[in-house]
Amino acid sequence: MWWLLAAVVVAVAVAVPLLLRLRRRRAWRDDLEAAESEVAWFARVLVPELQRAESLDQAAGGWTVGSSQVSALEDRLTALEATAPDDAGRTRARTLRDAVRTARTRLHGLLTAGQVDALQQDLDAVAAELERALELPQPAW
């Protein structure tokens, strides 16, 4: 009888940490998927809205509104990189973070420089860079 009780205690002692680890991994993956959706929003919604602006001032205003969300996304991806459960997840979070950081820096520079003539092409390039980062293979969970 005692050996059965000992086996149950050992099974619980092994199962609880494994279940907690699985839960943390699942929560991290859900956070990464939400961040990927925000990167897609940046590339597929915000950048096209900036392209549709009729003037540089309108584009700058749109960027002012969206830039805080983009900065928060960059911070979120940095945190995801730091808490990644494995190297593949860390690499994915870093790749997305770097793409967002590059795009944010580039957009800020474009809109503060005030060069209207190349703005459309540069915005296309920003969206394309973000899309490339999204298209990279995701880790197999």
N, CA, C and O atoms as a GROMACS GRO file, in nm:
protein
  564
    1MET      N    1   0.081  -0.119   0.000
    1MET     CA    2   0.000   0.000   0.000
    1MET      C    3   0.087   0.127   0.000
    1MET      O    4   0.057   0.225  -0.068
    2TRP      N    5   0.195   0.122   0.079
    2TRP     CA    6   0.282   0.239   0.088
    2TRP      C    7   0.351   0.267  -0.045
    2TRP      O    8   0.371   0.383  -0.081
    3TRP      N    9   0.387   0.164  -0.115
    3TRP     CA   10   0.454   0.185  -0.244
    3TRP      C   11   0.361   0.250  -0.344
    3TRP      O   12   0.407   0.326  -0.429
    4LEU      N   13   0.228   0.221  -0.337
    4LEU     CA   14   0.131   0.283  -0.426
    4LEU      C   15   0.118   0.432  -0.395
    4LEU      O   16   0.112   0.515  -0.486
    5LEU      N   17   0.114   0.464  -0.268
    5LEU     CA   18   0.108   0.605  -0.227
    5LEU      C   19   0.234   0.679  -0.268
    5LEU      O   20   0.227   0.794  -0.312
    6ALA      N   21   0.349   0.615  -0.255
    6ALA     CA   22   0.476   0.676  -0.296
    6ALA      C   23   0.478   0.699  -0.447
    6ALA      O   24   0.529   0.801  -0.493
    7ALA      N   25   0.425   0.604  -0.523
    7ALA     CA   26   0.421   0.618  -0.669
    7ALA      C   27   0.332   0.735  -0.710
    7ALA      O   28   0.365   0.809  -0.803
    8VAL      N   29   0.220   0.752  -0.642
    8VAL     CA   30   0.129   0.864  -0.672
    8VAL      C   31   0.198   0.996  -0.640
    8VAL      O   32   0.189   1.090  -0.719
    9VAL      N   33   0.266   1.004  -0.528
    9VAL     CA   34   0.336   1.127  -0.489
    9VAL      C   35   0.445   1.160  -0.591
    9VAL      O   36   0.461   1.276  -0.630
   10VAL      N   37   0.520   1.061  -0.634
   10VAL     CA   38   0.625   1.084  -0.734
   10VAL      C   39   0.563   1.127  -0.866
   10VAL      O   40   0.615   1.218  -0.932
   11ALA      N   41   0.455   1.065  -0.906
   11ALA     CA   42   0.388   1.102  -1.033
   11ALA      C   43   0.339   1.246  -1.028
   11ALA      O   44   0.355   1.319  -1.125
   12VAL      N   45   0.281   1.287  -0.916
   12VAL     CA   46   0.235   1.425  -0.901
   12VAL      C   47   0.354   1.520  -0.902
   12VAL      O   48   0.348   1.627  -0.963
   13ALA      N   49   0.460   1.483  -0.833
   13ALA     CA   50   0.579   1.569  -0.828
   13ALA      C   51   0.642   1.588  -0.965
   13ALA      O   52   0.701   1.693  -0.992
   14VAL      N   53   0.630   1.490  -1.051
   14VAL     CA   54   0.684   1.501  -1.186
   14VAL      C   55   0.586   1.572  -1.279
   14VAL      O   56   0.626   1.654  -1.361
   15ALA      N   57   0.459   1.543  -1.266
   15ALA     CA   58   0.358   1.597  -1.357
   15ALA      C   59   0.334   1.746  -1.338
   15ALA      O   60   0.318   1.818  -1.436
   16VAL      N   61   0.332   1.794  -1.216
   16VAL     CA   62   0.301   1.935  -1.191
   16VAL      C   63   0.402   2.029  -1.258
   16VAL      O   64   0.360   2.121  -1.328
   17PRO      N   65   0.533   2.009  -1.241
   17PRO     CA   66   0.626   2.099  -1.311
   17PRO      C   67   0.615   2.090  -1.463
   17PRO      O   68   0.629   2.190  -1.533
   18LEU      N   69   0.591   1.968  -1.514
   18LEU     CA   70   0.576   1.954  -1.659
   18LEU      C   71   0.452   2.029  -1.709
   18LEU      O   72   0.458   2.096  -1.813
   19LEU      N   73   0.343   2.019  -1.639
   19LEU     CA   74   0.221   2.090  -1.677
   19LEU      C   75   0.240   2.242  -1.668
   19LEU      O   76   0.192   2.315  -1.755
   20LEU      N   77   0.309   2.288  -1.565
   20LEU     CA   78   0.335   2.432  -1.552
   20LEU      C   79   0.423   2.482  -1.666
   20LEU      O   80   0.401   2.590  -1.721
   21ARG      N   81   0.522   2.402  -1.701
   21ARG     CA   82   0.611   2.440  -1.812
   21ARG      C   83   0.534   2.444  -1.944
   21ARG      O   84   0.554   2.535  -2.024
   22LEU      N   85   0.448   2.346  -1.966
   22LEU     CA   86   0.366   2.342  -2.086
   22LEU      C   87   0.273   2.463  -2.093
   22LEU      O   88   0.254   2.522  -2.199
   23ARG      N   89   0.217   2.499  -1.981
   23ARG     CA   90   0.128   2.615  -1.974
   23ARG      C   91   0.203   2.745  -2.006
   23ARG      O   92   0.152   2.830  -2.080
   24ARG      N   93   0.323   2.760  -1.950
   24ARG     CA   94   0.404   2.880  -1.977
   24ARG      C   95   0.441   2.888  -2.125
   24ARG      O   96   0.436   2.995  -2.185
   25ARG      N   97   0.479   2.774  -2.184
   25ARG     CA   98   0.513   2.772  -2.327
   25ARG      C   99   0.393   2.811  -2.413
   25ARG      O  100   0.405   2.888  -2.508
   26ARG      N  101   0.278   2.758  -2.378
   26ARG     CA  102   0.157   2.788  -2.454
   26ARG      C  103   0.122   2.937  -2.442
   26ARG      O  104   0.083   3.000  -2.540
   27ALA      N  105   0.136   2.992  -2.323
   27ALA     CA  106   0.108   3.135  -2.304
   27ALA      C  107   0.207   3.220  -2.383
   27ALA      O  108   0.169   3.321  -2.442
   28TRP      N  109   0.334   3.179  -2.386
   28TRP     CA  110   0.435   3.252  -2.461
   28TRP      C  111   0.403   3.247  -2.611
   28TRP      O  112   0.412   3.349  -2.680
   29ARG      N  113   0.367   3.130  -2.660
   29ARG     CA  114   0.331   3.116  -2.803
   29ARG      C  115   0.210   3.202  -2.838
   29ARG      O  116   0.206   3.263  -2.945
   30ASP      N  117   0.112   3.207  -2.748
   30ASP     CA  118  -0.005   3.291  -2.773
   30ASP      C  119   0.035   3.438  -2.779
   30ASP      O  120  -0.016   3.513  -2.862
   31ASP      N  121   0.126   3.479  -2.691
   31ASP     CA  122   0.174   3.617  -2.693
   31ASP      C  123   0.249   3.647  -2.823
   31ASP      O  124   0.234   3.754  -2.881
   32LEU      N  125   0.329   3.552  -2.868
   32LEU     CA  126   0.403   3.572  -2.993
   32LEU      C  127   0.306   3.581  -3.111
   32LEU      O  128   0.324   3.665  -3.199
   33GLU      N  129   0.205   3.497  -3.114
   33GLU     CA  130   0.107   3.502  -3.222
   33GLU      C  131   0.034   3.637  -3.223
   33GLU      O  132   0.007   3.692  -3.330
   34ALA      N  133   0.002   3.689  -3.105
   34ALA     CA  134  -0.062   3.820  -3.098
   34ALA      C  135   0.033   3.929  -3.149
   34ALA      O  136  -0.010   4.022  -3.218
   35ALA      N  137   0.161   3.918  -3.115
   35ALA     CA  138   0.259   4.015  -3.163
   35ALA      C  139   0.275   4.004  -3.316
   35ALA      O  140   0.290   4.106  -3.384
   36GLU      N  141   0.272   3.883  -3.369
   36GLU     CA  142   0.278   3.866  -3.513
   36GLU      C  143   0.158   3.932  -3.581
   36GLU      O  144   0.172   3.991  -3.689
   37SER      N  145   0.043   3.924  -3.519
   37SER     CA  146  -0.076   3.991  -3.574
   37SER      C  147  -0.056   4.142  -3.575
   37SER      O  148  -0.101   4.210  -3.668
   38GLU      N  149   0.009   4.195  -3.473
   38GLU     CA  150   0.035   4.338  -3.470
   38GLU      C  151   0.137   4.380  -3.576
   38GLU      O  152   0.127   4.488  -3.633
   39VAL      N  153   0.235   4.294  -3.601
   39VAL     CA  154   0.331   4.322  -3.708
   39VAL      C  155   0.258   4.325  -3.842
   39VAL      O  156   0.283   4.410  -3.927
   40ALA      N  157   0.166   4.229  -3.860
   40ALA     CA  158   0.086   4.226  -3.982
   40ALA      C  159   0.001   4.353  -3.993
   40ALA      O  160  -0.013   4.409  -4.102
   41TRP      N  161  -0.056   4.398  -3.882
   41TRP     CA  162  -0.133   4.523  -3.882
   41TRP      C  163  -0.044   4.640  -3.926
   41TRP      O  164  -0.087   4.723  -4.006
   42PHE      N  165   0.076   4.645  -3.876
   42PHE     CA  166   0.170   4.751  -3.910
   42PHE      C  167   0.194   4.751  -4.061
   42PHE      O  168   0.189   4.855  -4.126
   43ALA      N  169   0.221   4.632  -4.118
   43ALA     CA  170   0.254   4.622  -4.260
   43ALA      C  171   0.133   4.638  -4.350
   43ALA      O  172   0.143   4.698  -4.457
   44ARG      N  173   0.018   4.585  -4.308
   44ARG     CA  174  -0.098   4.577  -4.397
   44ARG      C  175  -0.205   4.682  -4.373
   44ARG      O  176  -0.294   4.700  -4.456
   45VAL      N  177  -0.198   4.751  -4.261
   45VAL     CA  178  -0.299   4.853  -4.232
   45VAL      C  179  -0.235   4.991  -4.216
   45VAL      O  180  -0.271   5.086  -4.286
   46LEU      N  181  -0.140   5.001  -4.122
   46LEU     CA  182  -0.083   5.134  -4.093
   46LEU      C  183  -0.005   5.190  -4.212
   46LEU      O  184  -0.027   5.305  -4.251
   47VAL      N  185   0.084   5.111  -4.269
   47VAL     CA  186   0.165   5.161  -4.381
   47VAL      C  187   0.076   5.199  -4.500
   47VAL      O  188   0.096   5.306  -4.558
   48PRO      N  189  -0.023   5.116  -4.539
   48PRO     CA  190  -0.112   5.159  -4.648
   48PRO      C  191  -0.191   5.286  -4.615
   48PRO      O  192  -0.218   5.367  -4.704
   49GLU      N  193  -0.229   5.303  -4.489
   49GLU     CA  194  -0.298   5.427  -4.451
   49GLU      C  195  -0.206   5.547  -4.470
   49GLU      O  196  -0.249   5.653  -4.516
   50LEU      N  197  -0.079   5.530  -4.436
   50LEU     CA  198   0.017   5.638  -4.456
   50LEU      C  199   0.035   5.665  -4.605
   50LEU      O  200   0.054   5.780  -4.645
   51GLN      N  201   0.030   5.561  -4.686
   51GLN     CA  202   0.043   5.579  -4.831
   51GLN      C  203  -0.077   5.654  -4.889
   51GLN      O  204  -0.062   5.729  -4.986
   52ARG      N  205  -0.193   5.635  -4.831
   52ARG     CA  206  -0.313   5.702  -4.882
   52ARG      C  207  -0.324   5.847  -4.838
   52ARG      O  208  -0.411   5.920  -4.885
   53ALA      N  209  -0.239   5.889  -4.748
   53ALA     CA  210  -0.243   6.028  -4.702
   53ALA      C  211  -0.220   6.121  -4.821
   53ALA      O  212  -0.136   6.094  -4.907
   54GLU      N  213  -0.294   6.229  -4.823
   54GLU     CA  214  -0.287   6.322  -4.936
   54GLU      C  215  -0.173   6.422  -4.924
   54GLU      O  216  -0.139   6.490  -5.021
   55SER      N  217  -0.116   6.431  -4.806
   55SER     CA  218  -0.004   6.525  -4.789
   55SER      C  219   0.095   6.464  -4.688
   55SER      O  220   0.063   6.370  -4.616
   56LEU      N  221   0.212   6.521  -4.687
   56LEU     CA  222   0.314   6.476  -4.592
   56LEU      C  223   0.268   6.502  -4.449
   56LEU      O  224   0.296   6.422  -4.360
   57ASP      N  225   0.198   6.613  -4.426
   57ASP     CA  226   0.148   6.643  -4.292
   57ASP      C  227   0.046   6.539  -4.246
   57ASP      O  228   0.045   6.501  -4.129
   58GLN      N  229  -0.039   6.492  -4.337
   58GLN     CA  230  -0.136   6.389  -4.301
   58GLN      C  231  -0.065   6.258  -4.269
   58GLN      O  232  -0.100   6.188  -4.173
   59ALA      N  233   0.034   6.224  -4.348
   59ALA     CA  234   0.111   6.102  -4.322
   59ALA      C  235   0.184   6.112  -4.188
   59ALA      O  236   0.186   6.016  -4.111
   60ALA      N  237   0.242   6.227  -4.161
   60ALA     CA  238   0.311   6.247  -4.034
   60ALA      C  239   0.214   6.238  -3.917
   60ALA      O  240   0.247   6.183  -3.812
   61GLY      N  241   0.094   6.293  -3.935
   61GLY     CA  242  -0.007   6.283  -3.830
   61GLY      C  243  -0.050   6.139  -3.807
   61GLY      O  244  -0.065   6.097  -3.692
   62GLY      N  245  -0.069   6.064  -3.914
   62GLY     CA  246  -0.103   5.923  -3.900
   62GLY      C  247   0.007   5.844  -3.831
   62GLY      O  248  -0.020   5.755  -3.751
   63TRP      N  249   0.129   5.878  -3.863
   63TRP     CA  250   0.243   5.811  -3.799
   63TRP      C  251   0.249   5.847  -3.651
   63TRP      O  252   0.280   5.761  -3.568
   64THR      N  253   0.221   5.972  -3.618
   64THR     CA  254   0.223   6.013  -3.477
   64THR      C  255   0.123   5.931  -3.397
   64THR      O  256   0.152   5.889  -3.284
   65VAL      N  257   0.007   5.907  -3.455
   65VAL     CA  258  -0.095   5.827  -3.387
   65VAL      C  259  -0.051   5.681  -3.376
   65VAL      O  260  -0.066   5.620  -3.270
   66GLY      N  261   0.002   5.623  -3.483
   66GLY     CA  262   0.038   5.481  -3.485
   66GLY      C  263   0.172   5.448  -3.422
   66GLY      O  264   0.195   5.334  -3.385
   67SER      N  265   0.260   5.545  -3.410
   67SER     CA  266   0.396   5.515  -3.364
   67SER      C  267   0.400   5.466  -3.220
   67SER      O  268   0.488   5.387  -3.185
   68SER      N  269   0.308   5.511  -3.136
   68SER     CA  270   0.310   5.463  -2.998
   68SER      C  271   0.277   5.314  -2.992
   68SER      O  272   0.336   5.240  -2.913
   69GLN      N  273   0.184   5.270  -3.076
   69GLN     CA  274   0.151   5.127  -3.081
   69GLN      C  275   0.268   5.047  -3.138
   69GLN      O  276   0.295   4.935  -3.093
   70VAL      N  277   0.337   5.103  -3.235
   70VAL     CA  278   0.453   5.035  -3.293
   70VAL      C  279   0.566   5.026  -3.191
   70VAL      O  280   0.633   4.923  -3.182
   71SER      N  281   0.588   5.132  -3.114
   71SER     CA  282   0.691   5.128  -3.010
   71SER      C  283   0.657   5.024  -2.903
   71SER      O  284   0.744   4.952  -2.856
   72ALA      N  285   0.529   5.018  -2.865
   72ALA     CA  286   0.486   4.917  -2.767
   72ALA      C  287   0.506   4.776  -2.823
   72ALA      O  288   0.543   4.685  -2.749
   73LEU      N  289   0.481   4.759  -2.951
   73LEU     CA  290   0.502   4.629  -3.015
   73LEU      C  291   0.650   4.592  -3.011
   73LEU      O  292   0.684   4.477  -2.981
   74GLU      N  293   0.735   4.686  -3.039
   74GLU     CA  294   0.879   4.659  -3.033
   74GLU      C  295   0.920   4.617  -2.892
   74GLU      O  296   0.997   4.522  -2.875
   75ASP      N  297   0.869   4.687  -2.791
   75ASP     CA  298   0.899   4.651  -2.652
   75ASP      C  299   0.847   4.511  -2.619
   75ASP      O  300   0.913   4.434  -2.551
   76ARG      N  301   0.729   4.482  -2.667
   76ARG     CA  302   0.669   4.350  -2.641
   76ARG      C  303   0.753   4.239  -2.704
   76ARG      O  304   0.776   4.135  -2.642
   77LEU      N  305   0.800   4.260  -2.826
   77LEU     CA  306   0.884   4.160  -2.892
   77LEU      C  307   1.019   4.145  -2.821
   77LEU      O  308   1.075   4.036  -2.816
   78THR      N  309   1.071   4.254  -2.767
   78THR     CA  310   1.195   4.246  -2.689
   78THR      C  311   1.173   4.160  -2.566
   78THR      O  312   1.258   4.077  -2.532
   79ALA      N  313   1.060   4.179  -2.499
   79ALA     CA  314   1.029   4.098  -2.380
   79ALA      C  315   1.009   3.952  -2.419
   79ALA      O  316   1.052   3.862  -2.347
   80LEU      N  317   0.944   3.928  -2.532
   80LEU     CA  318   0.924   3.790  -2.577
   80LEU      C  319   1.057   3.723  -2.609
   80LEU      O  320   1.076   3.605  -2.582
   81GLU      N  321   1.148   3.799  -2.667
   81GLU     CA  322   1.280   3.743  -2.695
   81GLU      C  323   1.349   3.701  -2.565
   81GLU      O  324   1.410   3.595  -2.557
   82ALA      N  325   1.339   3.786  -2.464
   82ALA     CA  326   1.406   3.759  -2.337
   82ALA      C  327   1.345   3.640  -2.262
   82ALA      O  328   1.414   3.572  -2.186
   83THR      N  329   1.217   3.614  -2.284
   83THR     CA  330   1.150   3.507  -2.210
   83THR      C  331   1.121   3.384  -2.296
   83THR      O  332   1.046   3.296  -2.253
   84ALA      N  333   1.178   3.378  -2.414
   84ALA     CA  334   1.150   3.267  -2.505
   84ALA      C  335   1.189   3.133  -2.441
   84ALA      O  336   1.291   3.123  -2.374
   85PRO      N  337   1.106   3.032  -2.464
   85PRO     CA  338   1.135   2.902  -2.404
   85PRO      C  339   1.244   2.823  -2.476
   85PRO      O  340   1.295   2.725  -2.423
   86ASP      N  341   1.280   2.867  -2.598
   86ASP     CA  342   1.384   2.795  -2.672
   86ASP      C  343   1.450   2.889  -2.773
   86ASP      O  344   1.406   3.002  -2.792
   87ASP      N  345   1.555   2.840  -2.836
   87ASP     CA  346   1.631   2.923  -2.931
   87ASP      C  347   1.549   2.961  -3.053
   87ASP      O  348   1.562   3.072  -3.104
   88ALA      N  349   1.466   2.869  -3.102
   88ALA     CA  350   1.385   2.899  -3.220
   88ALA      C  351   1.286   3.013  -3.191
   88ALA      O  352   1.268   3.102  -3.273
   89GLY      N  353   1.224   3.009  -3.077
   89GLY     CA  354   1.132   3.116  -3.038
   89GLY      C  355   1.204   3.248  -3.018
   89GLY      O  356   1.155   3.353  -3.058
   90ARG      N  357   1.321   3.241  -2.957
   90ARG     CA  358   1.402   3.361  -2.936
   90ARG      C  359   1.440   3.424  -3.069
   90ARG      O  360   1.434   3.546  -3.085
   91THR      N  361   1.480   3.341  -3.164
   91THR     CA  362   1.518   3.390  -3.296
   91THR      C  363   1.399   3.452  -3.367
   91THR      O  364   1.412   3.558  -3.430
   92ARG      N  365   1.283   3.390  -3.359
   92ARG     CA  366   1.161   3.443  -3.422
   92ARG      C  367   1.125   3.579  -3.364
   92ARG      O  368   1.096   3.673  -3.438
   93ALA      N  369   1.126   3.589  -3.232
   93ALA     CA  370   1.092   3.716  -3.166
   93ALA      C  371   1.193   3.824  -3.204
   93ALA      O  372   1.156   3.939  -3.229
   94ARG      N  373   1.322   3.788  -3.207
   94ARG     CA  374   1.426   3.885  -3.241
   94ARG      C  375   1.413   3.932  -3.385
   94ARG      O  376   1.430   4.050  -3.414
   95THR      N  377   1.384   3.839  -3.476
   95THR     CA  378   1.368   3.874  -3.617
   95THR      C  379   1.254   3.973  -3.636
   95THR      O  380   1.268   4.073  -3.706
   96LEU      N  381   1.142   3.944  -3.573
   96LEU     CA  382   1.027   4.034  -3.583
   96LEU      C  383   1.057   4.169  -3.518
   96LEU      O  384   1.024   4.274  -3.573
   97ARG      N  385   1.122   4.164  -3.401
   97ARG     CA  386   1.156   4.289  -3.332
   97ARG      C  387   1.250   4.375  -3.416
   97ARG      O  388   1.231   4.496  -3.426
   98ASP      N  389   1.350   4.312  -3.477
   98ASP     CA  390   1.444   4.388  -3.560
   98ASP      C  391   1.374   4.448  -3.681
   98ASP      O  392   1.405   4.561  -3.721
   99ALA      N  393   1.281   4.373  -3.741
   99ALA     CA  394   1.207   4.426  -3.857
   99ALA      C  395   1.120   4.545  -3.815
   99ALA      O  396   1.113   4.645  -3.887
  100VAL      N  397   1.055   4.534  -3.701
  100VAL     CA  398   0.971   4.645  -3.651
  100VAL      C  399   1.059   4.765  -3.618
  100VAL      O  400   1.024   4.878  -3.652
  101ARG      N  401   1.171   4.741  -3.553
  101ARG     CA  402   1.261   4.852  -3.516
  101ARG      C  403   1.314   4.923  -3.641
  101ARG      O  404   1.316   5.046  -3.646
  102THR      N  405   1.355   4.846  -3.740
  102THR     CA  406   1.406   4.904  -3.865
  102THR      C  407   1.297   4.985  -3.934
  102THR      O  408   1.321   5.097  -3.980
  103ALA      N  409   1.178   4.928  -3.942
  103ALA     CA  410   1.067   4.997  -4.008
  103ALA      C  411   1.029   5.124  -3.932
  103ALA      O  412   1.004   5.228  -3.993
  104ARG      N  413   1.024   5.116  -3.799
  104ARG     CA  414   0.990   5.235  -3.719
  104ARG      C  415   1.093   5.345  -3.739
  104ARG      O  416   1.057   5.461  -3.758
  105THR      N  417   1.219   5.310  -3.734
  105THR     CA  418   1.326   5.408  -3.751
  105THR      C  419   1.320   5.469  -3.891
  105THR      O  420   1.335   5.590  -3.908
  106ARG      N  421   1.300   5.384  -3.988
  106ARG     CA  422   1.295   5.432  -4.127
  106ARG      C  423   1.176   5.525  -4.150
  106ARG      O  424   1.189   5.630  -4.213
  107LEU      N  425   1.059   5.486  -4.100
  107LEU     CA  426   0.941   5.571  -4.115
  107LEU      C  427   0.959   5.705  -4.046
  107LEU      O  428   0.924   5.809  -4.101
  108HIS      N  429   1.013   5.701  -3.927
  108HIS     CA  430   1.036   5.827  -3.856
  108HIS      C  431   1.129   5.917  -3.937
  108HIS      O  432   1.104   6.037  -3.950
  109GLY      N  433   1.236   5.860  -3.990
  109GLY     CA  434   1.328   5.938  -4.071
  109GLY      C  435   1.264   5.993  -4.197
  109GLY      O  436   1.286   6.108  -4.234
  110LEU      N  437   1.184   5.910  -4.263
  110LEU     CA  438   1.118   5.954  -4.387
  110LEU      C  439   1.023   6.069  -4.361
  110LEU      O  440   1.020   6.167  -4.436
  111LEU      N  441   0.946   6.058  -4.256
  111LEU     CA  442   0.843   6.158  -4.232
  111LEU      C  443   0.899   6.286  -4.172
  111LEU      O  444   0.840   6.393  -4.188
  112THR      N  445   1.009   6.277  -4.104
  112THR     CA  446   1.069   6.400  -4.051
  112THR      C  447   1.156   6.469  -4.155
  112THR      O  448   1.177   6.590  -4.147
  113ALA      N  449   1.207   6.393  -4.252
  113ALA     CA  450   1.290   6.454  -4.358
  113ALA      C  451   1.204   6.535  -4.454
  113ALA      O  452   1.251   6.633  -4.511
  114GLY      N  453   1.081   6.494  -4.471
  114GLY     CA  454   0.989   6.571  -4.554
  114GLY      C  455   1.010   6.556  -4.703
  114GLY      O  456   0.980   6.648  -4.779
  115GLN      N  457   1.060   6.443  -4.748
  115GLN     CA  458   1.081   6.421  -4.891
  115GLN      C  459   0.961   6.345  -4.947
  115GLN      O  460   0.949   6.224  -4.929
  116VAL      N  461   0.874   6.416  -5.013
  116VAL     CA  462   0.749   6.358  -5.063
  116VAL      C  463   0.772   6.269  -5.185
  116VAL      O  464   0.701   6.170  -5.202
  117ASP      N  465   0.868   6.302  -5.268
  117ASP     CA  466   0.884   6.234  -5.396
  117ASP      C  467   0.911   6.084  -5.383
  117ASP      O  468   0.863   6.007  -5.466
  118ALA      N  469   0.985   6.042  -5.286
  118ALA     CA  470   1.019   5.900  -5.271
  118ALA      C  471   0.938   5.833  -5.161
  118ALA      O  472   0.962   5.716  -5.130
  119LEU      N  473   0.845   5.903  -5.102
  119LEU     CA  474   0.773   5.851  -4.986
  119LEU      C  475   0.697   5.722  -5.019
  119LEU      O  476   0.702   5.627  -4.941
  120GLN      N  477   0.626   5.717  -5.131
  120GLN     CA  478   0.548   5.599  -5.166
  120GLN      C  479   0.636   5.475  -5.182
  120GLN      O  480   0.604   5.368  -5.131
  121GLN      N  481   0.746   5.491  -5.254
  121GLN     CA  482   0.837   5.378  -5.274
  121GLN      C  483   0.898   5.333  -5.142
  121GLN      O  484   0.913   5.213  -5.117
  122ASP      N  485   0.934   5.429  -5.059
  122ASP     CA  486   0.993   5.394  -4.930
  122ASP      C  487   0.893   5.324  -4.840
  122ASP      O  488   0.928   5.232  -4.767
  123LEU      N  489   0.768   5.368  -4.844
  123LEU     CA  490   0.664   5.301  -4.765
  123LEU      C  491   0.641   5.159  -4.817
  123LEU      O  492   0.619   5.067  -4.738
  124ASP      N  493   0.645   5.141  -4.948
  124ASP     CA  494   0.635   5.006  -5.006
  124ASP      C  495   0.749   4.918  -4.954
  124ASP      O  496   0.727   4.802  -4.920
  125ALA      N  497   0.868   4.973  -4.949
  125ALA     CA  498   0.984   4.897  -4.902
  125ALA      C  499   0.970   4.861  -4.755
  125ALA      O  500   1.006   4.751  -4.714
  126VAL      N  501   0.918   4.953  -4.675
  126VAL     CA  502   0.896   4.926  -4.532
  126VAL      C  503   0.798   4.810  -4.516
  126VAL      O  504   0.823   4.717  -4.439
  127ALA      N  505   0.686   4.816  -4.587
  127ALA     CA  506   0.586   4.709  -4.579
  127ALA      C  507   0.646   4.576  -4.626
  127ALA      O  508   0.618   4.471  -4.567
  128ALA      N  509   0.726   4.580  -4.731
  128ALA     CA  510   0.786   4.457  -4.783
  128ALA      C  511   0.882   4.394  -4.681
  128ALA      O  512   0.887   4.272  -4.667
  129GLU      N  513   0.958   4.477  -4.611
  129GLU     CA  514   1.050   4.425  -4.509
  129GLU      C  515   0.973   4.357  -4.396
  129GLU      O  516   1.012   4.251  -4.348
  130LEU      N  517   0.864   4.419  -4.354
  130LEU     CA  518   0.782   4.359  -4.248
  130LEU      C  519   0.721   4.227  -4.296
  130LEU      O  520   0.716   4.130  -4.221
  131GLU      N  521   0.674   4.225  -4.419
  131GLU     CA  522   0.616   4.102  -4.474
  131GLU      C  523   0.720   3.991  -4.482
  131GLU      O  524   0.690   3.875  -4.454
  132ARG      N  525   0.842   4.026  -4.521
  132ARG     CA  526   0.949   3.925  -4.527
  132ARG      C  527   0.973   3.864  -4.390
  132ARG      O  528   0.991   3.742  -4.377
  133ALA      N  529   0.974   3.947  -4.288
  133ALA     CA  530   0.995   3.896  -4.152
  133ALA      C  531   0.880   3.804  -4.111
  133ALA      O  532   0.901   3.703  -4.044
  134LEU      N  533   0.758   3.839  -4.150
  134LEU     CA  534   0.643   3.756  -4.117
  134LEU      C  535   0.645   3.623  -4.192
  134LEU      O  536   0.598   3.522  -4.140
  135GLU      N  537   0.700   3.622  -4.313
  135GLU     CA  538   0.700   3.503  -4.395
  135GLU      C  539   0.808   3.402  -4.359
  135GLU      O  540   0.803   3.288  -4.403
  136LEU      N  541   0.906   3.444  -4.281
  136LEU     CA  542   1.010   3.350  -4.242
  136LEU      C  543   0.947   3.232  -4.170
  136LEU      O  544   0.848   3.248  -4.099
  137PRO      N  545   1.003   3.114  -4.188
  137PRO     CA  546   0.943   2.996  -4.126
  137PRO      C  547   0.932   3.010  -3.974
  137PRO      O  548   1.024   3.056  -3.907
  138GLN      N  549   0.818   2.970  -3.924
  138GLN     CA  550   0.797   2.973  -3.780
  138GLN      C  551   0.851   2.844  -3.720
  138GLN      O  552   0.853   2.740  -3.785
  139PRO      N  553   0.895   2.852  -3.597
  139PRO     CA  554   0.945   2.731  -3.532
  139PRO      C  555   0.834   2.626  -3.520
  139PRO      O  556   0.717   2.660  -3.504
  140ALA      N  557   0.871   2.503  -3.527
  140ALA     CA  558   0.774   2.394  -3.507
  140ALA      C  559   0.754   2.377  -3.356
  140ALA      O  560   0.847   2.343  -3.284
  141TRP      N  561   0.636   2.400  -3.313
  141TRP     CA  562   0.609   2.388  -3.170
  141TRP      C  563   0.569   2.248  -3.145
  141TRP      O  564   0.540   2.211  -3.031
   0.00000   0.00000   0.00000
